[in-house]
Amino acid sequence: MFVVDTNILVYAANSHAPENAKCRAFLDEWWPQAGAWFLTWGICYEFLRVSTHPRVFPSPLSAQESWSFLETLLVSPGLQVLAPTDRHAGVLAHVLREVPLLSGNSMHDAETAVLMREHGIRRIYTRDTDFHRFPFVEPMDPLTPSAFLAPARPLPFPHSSPIQL
């Protein structure tokens, strides 16, 4: 069980990124699996924000193209989207006490970390080193040889994207 962070999705959708092939292969490995892997709605919205942003990419995806990418992932047999439960407020309060210096932009990562703890998930595949601040989260960079899993079969969506760096 693991969460896939926004940056992995962005690299997988951006055919011009040097990280594209490995991040695409990572998603290719997990898309057909029945095993549990997760996103959050916050990660989905952040992907939509980044992949359509003209200041981030010279040729950003349209909102529909970005959503189509996510829709393809969402039909994966093993993918689920984490949502808050009735315990969410208590878990958040505990995390804010445990990691007292959270503020500003780190709150997005905190939302992901809180949802992960709430659902008993430790591992997140990400290139974002800020997740190391959460002692109950195990960040794994899929671009390191020890964390990368070889692809099983390709995703059923195009391997090209109009996103450019």
VEXGUVEX-382129 format. One record per residue: residue number from 1; residue in one letter; chain; x, y, z of N, C-alpha, C, CB in turn. Coordinates in pm, 1 decimal. Each point is the difference from the previous one (the first is absolute). Glycine has a CB too. Layout:
{NUM,"a","A",{X,Y,Z},{X,Y,Z},{X,Y,Z},{X,Y,Z}}
...
END
This chain:
{1,"m","A",{83.8,-117.8,0.0},{-83.8,117.8,0.0},{88.5,124.3,0.0},{-183.9,-124.6,121.4}}
{2,"f","A",{151.1,217.2,-210.3},{76.9,122.9,-8.1},{-82.2,107.4,-70.6},{215.8,-131.2,-2.7}}
{3,"v","A",{-172.2,254.0,23.4},{-57.4,117.3,-66.0},{97.0,44.1,-107.9},{-125.1,72.2,209.8}}
{4,"v","A",{72.7,-22.0,-319.3},{81.7,59.1,-106.6},{-22.1,150.8,5.9},{-15.3,-209.7,-148.9}}
{5,"d","A",{123.7,285.1,160.3},{-7.8,144.9,14.9},{-11.4,69.7,-135.9},{134.1,-17.9,211.2}}
{6,"t","A",{-173.5,142.4,-204.9},{-23.5,83.0,-118.1},{117.4,1.3,-95.9},{-148.6,139.0,137.6}}
{7,"n","A",{270.0,-122.6,-85.8},{115.2,17.2,-89.5},{22.1,-123.2,-87.0},{104.2,152.7,168.0}}
{8,"i","A",{-134.6,-270.0,-118.2},{15.0,-121.1,-80.8},{-100.8,3.1,-114.6},{81.6,-131.1,201.4}}
{9,"l","A",{-204.5,173.6,-173.0},{-102.1,11.5,-104.5},{39.5,103.6,-104.6},{-174.9,-66.6,166.1}}
{10,"v","A",{226.4,180.4,-120.8},{40.0,106.5,-92.7},{111.6,-48.0,-91.7},{-66.4,173.3,169.1}}
{11,"y","A",{167.4,-239.7,-113.8},{108.7,-51.4,-84.1},{-50.7,-106.3,-97.2},{162.9,48.2,184.5}}
{12,"a","A",{-255.0,-132.3,-138.9},{-54.2,-104.4,-87.2},{-81.0,60.2,-114.6},{-6.1,-157.0,195.2}}
{13,"a","A",{-57.4,269.5,-172.8},{-81.3,65.1,-103.7},{82.6,89.6,-91.4},{-192.9,-8.0,155.5}}
{14,"n","A",{312.4,43.6,-112.9},{84.3,93.8,-74.3},{106.1,-76.4,-79.1},{-39.2,178.2,175.2}}
{15,"s","A",{11.9,-202.2,-301.9},{91.5,-80.5,-82.6},{134.8,66.6,-20.3},{-197.4,-94.4,-114.4}}
{16,"h","A",{208.9,222.6,143.6},{126.5,71.9,-18.1},{86.2,1.9,125.9},{-114.0,139.9,-169.6}}
{17,"a","A",{60.4,-184.2,280.3},{76.3,-1.3,124.7},{100.3,-114.5,-0.8},{-194.4,102.4,122.4}}
{18,"p","A",{315.0,-79.2,-73.5},{97.8,-108.8,5.9},{-47.5,-116.2,88.0},{180.5,168.9,-35.9}}
{19,"e","A",{-267.9,-140.5,130.3},{-51.6,-101.9,91.1},{-117.5,-77.9,-58.9},{75.4,142.2,188.9}}
{20,"n","A",{-121.3,-103.5,-308.2},{-121.7,-56.1,-57.9},{3.7,-151.9,-11.7},{-27.4,211.7,-123.7}}
{21,"a","A",{128.4,-267.7,63.3},{2.5,-144.5,-27.7},{-10.1,-81.9,128.6},{138.4,44.4,-204.3}}
{22,"k","A",{-63.4,-5.7,304.8},{-2.6,-76.9,124.9},{-131.8,17.7,74.2},{247.8,23.9,16.0}}
{23,"c","A",{-299.9,97.7,-13.2},{-127.7,20.7,69.0},{-114.6,-65.3,-75.6},{87.0,214.7,93.3}}
{24,"r","A",{-81.2,-213.2,-224.4},{-101.9,-68.2,-81.1},{8.9,-150.7,25.1},{9.7,182.7,-177.8}}
{25,"a","A",{111.9,-235.8,181.1},{17.4,-143.1,25.4},{-52.1,-37.9,138.8},{200.3,-1.1,-152.3}}
{26,"f","A",{-180.2,88.7,249.1},{-51.2,-24.6,134.3},{-152.2,-13.3,-3.6},{194.6,126.6,99.7}}
{27,"l","A",{-263.8,-34.9,-165.6},{-145.9,-8.9,-11.6},{-41.3,-121.6,-83.0},{-15.3,250.1,20.1}}
{28,"d","A",{91.6,-279.9,-125.4},{-28.3,-117.9,-83.0},{0.5,-127.7,84.1},{102.6,116.2,-198.2}}
{29,"e","A",{-11.1,-123.2,292.9},{11.5,-117.5,86.5},{-124.3,-17.3,86.7},{248.6,28.3,1.7}}
{30,"w","A",{-298.9,80.8,52.1},{-107.3,-10.0,97.1},{-139.2,10.7,-59.5},{156.1,93.8,161.7}}
{31,"w","A",{-172.2,-36.5,-279.4},{-133.6,19.3,-55.8},{-79.8,-130.4,-8.8},{90.4,192.7,-128.6}}
{32,"p","A",{-33.2,-302.9,77.3},{-81.3,-121.8,-14.5},{-13.3,-83.0,127.3},{71.7,-2.8,-234.3}}
{33,"q","A",{2.3,36.5,337.2},{2.5,-81.2,121.6},{-128.4,15.3,80.2},{248.1,22.5,6.1}}
{34,"a","A",{-285.9,-127.6,60.4},{-115.0,6.2,89.6},{41.4,48.8,138.6},{-108.6,-186.2,-128.4}}
{35,"g","A",{239.8,191.0,155.0},{49.3,44.3,129.4},{-31.2,146.6,26.3},{179.9,-169.6,-17.2}}
{36,"a","A",{-185.4,205.3,142.8},{-42.3,134.2,39.5},{107.9,105.2,-22.0},{-149.0,-105.3,166.6}}
{37,"w","A",{112.5,207.0,-243.8},{78.4,122.6,-10.5},{-98.6,114.9,2.0},{188.0,-112.5,-131.9}}
{38,"f","A",{-139.6,230.8,168.8},{-91.6,106.6,35.4},{42.7,136.6,-54.1},{-56.0,-129.8,202.8}}
{39,"l","A",{-42.9,212.8,-223.7},{14.7,143.6,-19.8},{-89.2,66.0,105.0},{50.4,-21.4,-253.4}}
{40,"t","A",{-41.1,153.1,262.7},{-97.0,77.1,77.5},{-63.1,98.4,-97.2},{130.2,-24.3,221.0}}
{41,"w","A",{-245.7,77.7,-186.5},{-58.4,102.2,-87.6},{89.3,122.9,-3.2},{-231.5,-84.6,50.2}}
{42,"g","A",{301.1,114.2,59.4},{94.2,112.2,0.3},{110.8,-19.8,-101.7},{-50.9,38.3,240.2}}
{43,"i","A",{102.8,-159.8,-250.3},{102.8,-31.5,-99.4},{-58.1,14.1,-140.1},{114.0,-157.2,161.5}}
{44,"c","A",{-235.4,110.0,-181.5},{-63.8,12.5,-132.2},{-15.5,146.4,-39.6},{-122.3,-215.8,39.2}}
{45,"y","A",{72.8,298.1,52.1},{-17.1,142.3,-31.4},{134.5,69.4,-21.6},{-211.7,0.8,133.9}}
{46,"e","A",{312.2,-38.1,-55.7},{132.1,59.7,-20.2},{55.1,-38.9,-136.8},{42.3,-5.0,248.4}}
{47,"f","A",{-62.8,-120.9,-290.1},{40.8,-41.1,-134.4},{-71.7,85.6,-104.3},{41.5,-236.2,81.3}}
{48,"l","A",{-170.7,255.6,-66.4},{-75.5,83.7,-93.8},{55.5,142.3,-2.7},{-204.9,-140.1,40.4}}
{49,"r","A",{238.0,193.3,76.2},{54.6,136.3,8.5},{134.4,10.5,-70.6},{-119.4,32.0,217.1}}
{50,"v","A",{210.8,-123.7,-186.6},{135.6,7.1,-54.8},{1.6,-30.1,-149.7},{90.4,-67.3,223.3}}
{51,"s","A",{-160.5,-36.1,-265.2},{7.8,-42.3,-140.0},{-70.9,94.9,-96.4},{12.6,-232.6,82.0}}
{52,"t","A",{-96.7,321.7,-31.3},{-69.8,96.2,-85.7},{53.9,141.7,15.2},{-202.0,-142.8,15.8}}
{53,"h","A",{303.9,160.3,64.4},{49.0,134.3,34.3},{98.8,52.5,-104.2},{-32.3,-54.0,242.4}}
{54,"p","A",{1.2,164.0,-309.3},{89.5,51.9,-104.9},{132.6,55.1,53.2},{-203.2,53.4,-130.2}}
{55,"r","A",{212.2,-23.3,258.0},{127.5,47.1,55.1},{90.4,-115.7,39.4},{-114.8,205.2,81.5}}
{56,"v","A",{56.6,-324.5,-73.3},{78.9,-118.2,33.7},{49.3,-68.4,-127.0},{-132.0,-29.9,212.2}}
{57,"f","A",{44.7,20.4,-313.6},{34.1,-64.6,-125.7},{-31.1,93.3,-116.6},{-45.0,-226.3,101.5}}
{58,"p","A",{137.3,238.4,-196.7},{-25.3,85.8,-116.9},{-121.4,-44.6,-81.0},{243.6,46.6,-9.0}}
{59,"s","A",{-268.2,-176.5,1.6},{-116.8,-53.2,-71.1},{-78.0,-89.7,95.5},{120.6,10.6,-224.5}}
{60,"p","A",{-194.6,48.5,316.4},{-69.3,-81.5,100.2},{-112.5,-82.2,-61.3},{56.8,170.8,171.5}}
{61,"l","A",{-95.1,-273.7,-99.9},{-116.1,-78.7,-39.3},{-125.8,83.4,21.1},{118.4,-216.3,59.3}}
{62,"s","A",{-220.6,185.8,-134.3},{-130.0,61.3,27.6},{-56.7,-69.4,124.1},{-41.9,56.9,-248.4}}
{63,"a","A",{-56.7,4.0,307.8},{-64.2,-61.9,115.8},{-56.6,-136.3,-37.8},{-54.7,227.2,93.5}}
{64,"q","A",{-2.5,-238.1,-212.7},{-57.5,-127.2,-43.9},{107.9,-106.1,-20.1},{-186.7,125.4,-109.3}}
{65,"e","A",{301.9,-87.2,52.8},{110.0,-95.4,-17.5},{52.1,-48.9,135.6},{62.6,113.3,-216.4}}
{66,"s","A",{-48.2,-20.2,309.9},{46.0,-37.7,133.9},{-99.3,-92.2,68.2},{122.2,216.3,17.5}}
{67,"w","A",{-250.5,-182.7,-29.8},{-102.1,-83.7,61.2},{-3.1,-138.2,-66.2},{-134.7,205.8,56.2}}
{68,"s","A",{153.0,-211.6,-187.3},{2.7,-129.7,-69.6},{113.1,-88.1,52.1},{-97.5,108.8,-203.8}}
{69,"f","A",{212.8,-48.7,229.9},{112.7,-72.8,58.0},{-41.5,-59.6,134.6},{164.9,152.9,-117.8}}
{70,"l","A",{-226.1,-70.0,202.9},{-43.5,-48.5,130.9},{-110.1,-105.4,-11.7},{61.2,221.7,96.9}}
{71,"e","A",{-154.7,-200.5,-188.4},{-107.8,-98.1,-18.0},{55.8,-137.3,-36.1},{-153.5,184.2,-72.7}}
{72,"t","A",{257.0,-186.0,-8.0},{62.2,-126.7,-36.8},{59.1,-68.4,121.9},{48.9,90.3,-227.6}}
{73,"l","A",{12.5,-11.8,314.9},{54.1,-58.1,123.3},{-111.8,-48.8,91.0},{198.8,151.2,-16.9}}
{74,"l","A",{-304.9,-73.7,26.3},{-107.2,-30.4,95.1},{-74.1,-130.0,-30.3},{-24.1,243.0,32.6}}
{75,"v","A",{35.6,-293.6,-154.2},{-64.4,-128.3,-31.5},{93.1,-118.7,25.2},{-139.4,117.6,-170.9}}
{76,"s","A",{258.0,-92.4,221.2},{90.6,-108.5,36.6},{-67.7,-87.4,105.1},{203.6,143.0,-52.1}}
{77,"p","A",{-192.7,-275.4,37.9},{-68.0,-88.7,95.1},{45.6,14.7,145.1},{-25.8,-155.9,-187.3}}
{78,"g","A",{148.6,200.2,209.6},{50.8,9.8,136.9},{3.6,140.1,56.7},{131.9,-196.4,-51.0}}
{79,"l","A",{-164.2,297.1,-29.6},{10.4,138.4,46.5},{-124.6,42.0,76.6},{147.4,52.3,-194.7}}
{80,"q","A",{-122.6,12.4,307.1},{-107.8,60.1,78.4},{41.1,142.5,33.9},{-71.5,-225.7,96.2}}
{81,"v","A",{-27.2,311.0,-75.2},{25.5,137.9,41.9},{-32.0,8.8,148.5},{-53.3,94.7,-232.1}}
{82,"l","A",{153.3,-54.7,310.6},{-18.8,12.1,144.2},{-89.7,119.6,31.3},{225.8,-105.3,40.5}}
{83,"a","A",{-316.1,86.5,53.2},{-89.0,106.6,43.9},{-0.5,3.1,152.4},{-143.8,-23.1,-208.6}}
{84,"p","A",{118.5,139.4,265.1},{-7.9,9.0,146.3},{-111.9,-88.2,55.9},{89.9,233.8,-12.9}}
{85,"t","A",{-64.3,-286.5,131.4},{-101.1,-75.7,73.5},{-44.4,84.8,119.1},{99.7,-224.9,-72.3}}
{86,"d","A",{-183.3,169.6,156.8},{-42.7,73.9,118.6},{114.3,18.8,100.5},{-230.5,-91.1,-33.6}}
{87,"r","A",{342.4,23.9,13.7},{117.8,15.4,86.6},{94.8,109.5,-48.1},{-19.6,-240.8,56.8}}
{88,"h","A",{-8.3,301.6,-171.5},{94.2,91.3,-64.7},{45.0,115.0,91.4},{-107.9,-58.2,-216.8}}
{89,"a","A",{14.0,125.3,281.4},{35.8,114.5,84.9},{94.0,-42.1,112.3},{-220.3,106.7,-53.3}}
{90,"g","A",{195.8,-221.0,112.9},{87.3,-47.8,107.1},{139.2,-34.5,-50.0},{-200.5,-86.3,116.5}}
{91,"v","A",{208.3,23.1,-232.1},{130.9,-33.9,-57.9},{74.8,128.0,-34.8},{-91.0,-217.8,-91.6}}
{92,"l","A",{22.5,315.2,32.6},{62.6,128.6,-32.3},{54.0,66.6,126.1},{-154.7,26.6,-196.5}}
{93,"a","A",{74.5,-21.1,302.4},{45.1,62.3,125.2},{125.1,-68.9,52.7},{-236.6,64.0,53.5}}
{94,"h","A",{239.4,-196.5,-59.4},{116.8,-75.5,46.6},{123.9,32.8,-84.8},{-152.8,-184.8,80.2}}
{95,"v","A",{136.2,189.3,-211.6},{113.6,29.6,-89.4},{50.7,142.1,24.5},{-91.9,-159.4,-173.9}}
{96,"l","A",{3.2,254.2,194.8},{44.0,138.4,26.0},{79.5,9.8,129.5},{-200.3,84.7,-123.3}}
{97,"r","A",{168.2,-167.1,222.4},{80.3,-4.0,123.7},{133.0,-70.9,-23.4},{-211.0,0.1,136.6}}
{98,"e","A",{207.3,-106.2,-217.7},{119.4,-81.1,-25.1},{100.7,70.4,-90.3},{-140.3,-202.7,28.4}}
{99,"v","A",{91.5,282.9,-120.6},{84.8,72.3,-95.0},{-35.3,149.3,13.8},{14.2,-201.6,-164.0}}
{100,"p","A",{39.9,268.0,267.7},{-48.2,133.5,38.1},{35.4,115.1,-94.3},{16.9,-83.0,226.9}}
{101,"l","A",{76.2,69.2,-315.4},{42.6,113.3,-82.3},{-67.5,4.0,-137.3},{216.9,-8.2,119.2}}
{102,"l","A",{-327.0,-60.6,-134.9},{-70.8,2.6,-128.1},{-66.1,135.4,-19.8},{-39.1,-248.1,12.7}}
{103,"s","A",{51.1,300.4,-134.5},{-64.5,127.3,-32.0},{0.1,19.0,-151.0},{71.6,99.8,221.6}}
{104,"g","A",{-151.2,-5.4,-267.8},{1.0,41.0,-140.0},{-19.1,-114.3,-97.0},{146.4,183.4,66.1}}
{105,"n","A",{-58.4,-189.5,-166.1},{-11.3,-99.7,-105.8},{14.8,-143.9,49.1},{88.0,171.0,-153.9}}
{106,"s","A",{-26.6,-190.2,269.6},{16.1,-136.9,50.8},{-133.5,-60.7,43.7},{231.7,59.4,73.8}}
{107,"m","A",{-336.0,21.1,-64.9},{-130.7,-53.2,38.6},{-57.4,-93.1,-106.0},{-39.7,206.8,132.2}}
{108,"h","A",{74.5,-186.4,-258.9},{-46.1,-94.0,-103.1},{60.6,-137.5,25.3},{-23.0,188.1,-167.8}}
{109,"d","A",{153.0,-192.5,195.9},{64.4,-126.6,32.2},{-57.5,-57.8,128.9},{209.5,76.3,-116.3}}
{110,"a","A",{-240.8,10.9,211.8},{-59.2,-46.1,125.6},{-134.3,-68.4,-24.9},{116.5,186.1,122.1}}
{111,"e","A",{-197.3,-131.3,-212.2},{-128.0,-63.3,-31.1},{21.6,-141.8,-51.3},{-99.0,224.7,-52.4}}
{112,"t","A",{195.1,-240.3,-38.0},{30.2,-133.1,-52.9},{48.9,-92.0,110.9},{56.0,100.8,-222.6}}
{113,"a","A",{35.9,-51.3,305.5},{55.7,-80.8,108.9},{-108.0,-39.9,100.7},{220.1,116.7,-29.7}}
{114,"v","A",{-309.6,-24.3,61.8},{-108.0,-30.5,94.2},{-91.5,-107.8,-57.3},{10.3,235.0,90.3}}
{115,"l","A",{-46.8,-222.9,-217.5},{-83.6,-102.4,-62.8},{70.8,-135.1,-1.5},{-107.9,176.6,-141.4}}
{116,"m","A",{237.5,-175.1,117.0},{75.4,-124.3,0.1},{-4.0,-64.7,138.5},{149.3,89.9,-181.9}}
{117,"r","A",{-124.8,-10.9,285.2},{-1.0,-54.7,136.4},{-139.9,-50.1,35.9},{186.6,157.1,66.3}}
{118,"e","A",{-285.3,-79.6,-102.5},{-138.4,-36.3,29.4},{-38.0,-135.7,-59.5},{-56.0,243.0,7.0}}
{119,"h","A",{113.2,-274.7,-122.5},{-32.1,-125.1,-69.3},{107.2,-107.7,17.1},{-127.4,135.0,-164.1}}
{120,"g","A",{226.8,-108.7,248.2},{101.7,-100.8,29.0},{98.8,-23.6,-112.3},{-164.3,-104.0,145.5}}
{121,"i","A",{195.6,207.1,-222.6},{93.5,-10.6,-112.3},{126.2,77.2,35.4},{-189.6,-22.9,-168.2}}
{122,"r","A",{303.6,-39.9,157.2},{126.6,65.9,34.3},{75.0,51.9,-122.3},{13.6,-147.7,198.3}}
{123,"r","A",{-15.6,75.9,-308.4},{87.6,29.2,-112.8},{-65.0,95.8,-99.5},{103.9,-224.6,29.3}}
{124,"i","A",{-22.1,322.6,-75.1},{-41.3,88.1,-108.8},{113.3,5.4,-102.0},{-149.1,138.1,154.7}}
{125,"y","A",{113.9,-158.8,-280.5},{97.0,16.7,-107.6},{-5.3,145.8,-42.6},{-24.0,-242.4,-78.3}}
{126,"t","A",{136.5,310.5,98.8},{7.8,143.5,-22.2},{144.0,41.3,-22.0},{-204.3,35.4,139.9}}
{127,"r","A",{221.3,80.9,-201.8},{133.1,61.2,-9.0},{9.2,115.7,97.6},{20.5,-67.2,-242.0}}
{128,"d","A",{-125.4,90.8,318.3},{-9.6,111.5,94.0},{63.0,-40.8,132.7},{-211.0,84.1,-112.3}}
{129,"t","A",{325.6,-25.1,143.2},{70.9,-34.6,122.7},{-68.6,53.7,125.4},{209.6,-1.6,-131.9}}
{130,"d","A",{-307.4,90.2,116.8},{-71.3,53.6,116.2},{-77.4,-107.6,76.2},{-18.0,217.0,-120.3}}
{131,"f","A",{-11.5,-328.6,56.9},{-72.3,-106.0,70.2},{85.4,-66.1,107.6},{-133.2,-38.7,-206.6}}
{132,"h","A",{265.1,63.6,205.2},{86.1,-55.3,104.6},{-29.3,62.6,135.8},{175.9,-41.8,-171.7}}
{133,"r","A",{-243.4,153.7,176.0},{-30.9,65.1,128.2},{-104.5,-76.8,80.1},{55.8,219.0,-103.9}}
{134,"f","A",{-128.2,-309.5,39.5},{-103.6,-77.3,67.7},{58.9,-134.7,41.0},{-184.3,115.5,-132.5}}
{135,"p","A",{205.4,-138.4,263.4},{68.8,-122.2,43.4},{-75.7,-128.6,-30.4},{101.6,135.8,177.1}}
{136,"f","A",{-228.2,-128.1,-204.9},{-82.6,-117.5,-27.3},{-16.0,-27.1,-149.5},{-120.3,44.4,212.7}}
{137,"v","A",{189.3,35.1,-297.4},{-7.6,-15.7,-144.8},{133.9,-51.5,-52.2},{-171.8,185.7,-16.4}}
{138,"e","A",{167.1,-278.2,-77.4},{119.7,-54.0,-63.9},{4.1,47.8,-145.5},{-1.9,-204.4,153.3}}
{139,"p","A",{69.9,319.0,-178.8},{9.2,48.9,-137.9},{98.0,-84.3,-81.3},{-54.8,231.9,79.3}}
{140,"m","A",{12.2,-269.9,-199.1},{84.9,-76.5,-90.6},{7.9,75.6,-132.0},{-62.7,-221.1,111.1}}
{141,"d","A",{184.0,245.7,-156.7},{19.3,65.1,-129.4},{11.0,-110.7,-105.1},{117.4,204.1,105.1}}
{142,"p","A",{-217.0,-215.2,-194.4},{4.3,-109.4,-96.7},{111.8,13.6,-102.5},{-242.8,-22.6,31.4}}
{143,"l","A",{311.8,135.4,-32.4},{110.2,16.4,-94.7},{132.0,-49.9,55.8},{-118.5,195.0,-95.1}}
{144,"t","A",{117.5,-240.7,219.8},{119.9,-62.8,54.6},{-6.7,-149.1,-31.0},{19.6,174.5,185.4}}
{145,"p","A",{92.5,-236.1,-214.4},{-1.2,-141.7,-40.0},{-66.4,-92.3,102.4},{207.6,45.6,-126.3}}
{146,"s","A",{-195.2,-16.9,253.5},{-55.8,-90.0,101.3},{-152.5,8.8,8.8},{213.0,22.4,126.8}}
{147,"a","A",{-272.0,87.2,-171.9},{-144.4,17.3,12.6},{-75.1,-28.6,-128.7},{44.5,167.8,173.9}}
{148,"f","A",{24.2,-170.1,-285.8},{-68.7,-10.8,-128.9},{-41.9,-143.5,-28.8},{131.6,195.0,-83.7}}
{149,"l","A",{-252.8,-210.6,35.2},{-51.5,-130.4,-37.4},{-9.1,-7.5,-152.0},{-129.2,-18.9,217.6}}
{150,"a","A",{171.8,-90.4,-276.5},{-1.9,-15.2,-145.8},{-143.9,-6.9,-51.0},{221.9,-119.6,8.5}}
{151,"p","A",{-245.3,170.7,-128.8},{-135.9,-1.0,-53.6},{-48.0,-140.5,-37.1},{40.4,230.4,-84.4}}
{152,"a","A",{-171.4,-251.8,99.4},{-59.2,-127.0,-39.1},{-60.1,10.1,-139.1},{-46.2,-53.4,239.9}}
{153,"r","A",{-36.4,153.0,-263.0},{-58.8,25.1,-130.7},{-37.5,147.2,-6.5},{-86.8,-238.8,-19.3}}
{154,"p","A",{76.3,295.5,-97.5},{-25.9,143.3,-10.4},{-141.4,37.8,39.9},{167.4,8.5,-179.8}}
{155,"l","A",{-180.9,117.1,223.1},{-131.8,55.2,29.1},{-79.6,13.2,-128.2},{91.2,123.0,198.5}}
{156,"p","A",{-222.9,-131.1,-188.9},{-81.7,10.0,-120.1},{-29.6,143.6,-40.6},{-98.9,-217.0,60.9}}
{157,"f","A",{196.4,307.1,-42.6},{-17.7,134.6,-52.3},{126.8,42.1,-68.1},{-164.8,57.3,179.1}}
{158,"p","A",{157.1,44.8,-264.8},{115.6,38.4,-82.6},{122.1,35.2,83.7},{-158.3,82.8,-172.2}}
{159,"h","A",{272.9,-116.9,121.3},{125.4,30.5,68.8},{53.9,136.0,-37.5},{49.4,-241.3,7.1}}
{160,"s","A",{-122.0,317.5,-84.9},{45.4,135.0,-34.2},{-91.8,101.0,66.7},{94.5,-79.5,-221.1}}
{161,"s","A",{-42.0,196.8,241.4},{-75.2,105.1,66.2},{43.1,133.7,-57.4},{-22.5,-137.8,211.0}}
{162,"p","A",{-68.5,233.5,-219.6},{39.3,131.9,-48.8},{75.9,82.0,105.8},{-199.3,-5.5,-151.1}}
{163,"i","A",{214.4,-45.0,273.1},{73.9,73.6,101.9},{145.8,6.2,-41.3},{-161.1,-72.1,181.4}}
{164,"q","A",{218.5,189.6,-170.2},{142.3,16.5,-27.9},{63.5,75.1,114.4},{-40.3,-1.2,-248.3}}
{165,"l","A",{166.6,-27.0,273.5},{73.5,75.5,102.6},{52.1,128.7,-57.7},{63.8,-211.4,115.0}}
END
